[in-house]
């Protein structure tokens, strides 16, 4: 069973940066490189929302309008890792961030990492 573990969250001031990591394991049937990867986030009292996505080869990314130009998504298929570089953080970026791996109808989620942007 695919296991995802996020890390790198923390408390940062507006304008600051954080780098989130997602470590993946448990790929017994299909390799990590066969999964599309996503980041989602959920703020208190709000529904989980899409943040960014990256293709299996890592050659294409898509971002939510709210993070475009500030966040950069990448993956390392050799290490089964995904990274979200977050720059110019805003108060409204405060949320629990989740990584998600999808292959066909199969999807797996991590437990989330808290990002708090506060002055």
Secondary structure, DSSP 8 states (H G I E B T S, - for coil): --EEEEE--EEE-TT--EEEEEEEE--SSS-GGGSEEEEEEE-TTS--EEEEEE-TTS--EEE-TTTTTTEEEEEETTTTEEEEEE-S--GGG-EEEEEEEEETTEEEE---EEEEE--
